[in-house]
Amino acid sequence: MLKRVDKFGRITIPRDVRHELEIGENEPMDMIILENNGYKQILLKHYDSRCAVCGCKENLDTFNDIVLCKDCIGQIKKELN
């Protein structure tokens, strides 16, 4: 499937592909650049936000691009005091 980049740098993912991969409107996606033997590829995957310490998916906050849950933030604050 050949797709062209528009003048804003966007590539449209066809509706049937979005449906098959369960990609909803305005859903956050991770974009990863892979390189193998000088050949570069872009990998798109569902964004899965989890706490960097415990892996929890609830009550998340971000500090300097690090995702942490409220419980781990509390534990870190305790240990620092």
C-alpha positions in Angstrom: 0.0 0.0 0.0 1.6 3.3 -1.1 0.7 6.4 0.8 2.1 9.9 0.2 3.1 12.4 2.9 1.1 15.7 2.6 2.5 19.2 2.8 2.0 19.1 6.6 4.0 15.9 7.1 1.0 13.7 7.6 0.2 10.2 6.3 -3.4 9.1 6.3 -4.1 5.6 7.7 -6.9 4.1 5.7 -10.2 3.5 7.6 -10.1 -0.3 7.1 -6.6 -0.5 8.6 -7.6 1.7 11.5 -10.6 -0.5 12.1 -8.6 -3.7 11.9 -6.0 -2.3 14.4 -8.7 -0.7 16.6 -7.2 2.8 16.3 -9.8 5.3 17.3 -10.1 9.0 16.4 -7.7 11.1 18.5 -6.1 8.0 20.0 -2.5 8.6 21.1 0.1 6.5 19.2 3.8 5.9 19.9 6.0 6.5 16.9 9.3 4.5 17.0 12.1 4.8 14.4 13.8 1.4 13.8 17.1 1.0 11.9 18.6 -2.2 10.6 21.6 -2.3 8.3 21.1 1.3 7.3 17.4 0.8 6.4 15.0 3.0 8.5 11.4 2.2 9.3 8.7 3.9 11.3 6.7 1.7 13.7 3.3 3.0 15.0 1.8 1.3 18.1 -0.9 2.0 20.6 0.3 4.4 23.3 0.2 2.5 26.6 0.8 4.8 29.5 2.0 3.0 32.7 3.8 4.0 35.8 7.6 3.7 35.3 8.0 2.2 38.7 5.2 -0.3 39.3 3.5 -0.6 35.9 0.1 0.6 37.2 -2.3 2.2 34.6 -4.4 4.3 37.0 -4.0 7.6 38.7 -1.1 8.7 36.5 0.9 11.9 36.5 3.9 13.0 34.5 7.1 14.6 35.8 9.9 15.5 33.3 8.3 13.1 30.8 8.3 10.3 33.3 4.9 8.7 34.0 4.3 7.8 37.7 1.2 6.8 39.6 0.1 8.7 42.7 1.1 5.8 45.0 4.7 5.7 43.7 4.9 9.5 43.9 3.8 9.3 47.5 6.4 6.6 48.3 9.2 8.6 46.6 8.2 11.7 48.6 8.3 9.6 51.8 11.8 8.3 51.0 13.1 11.7 50.2 12.0 13.2 53.5 
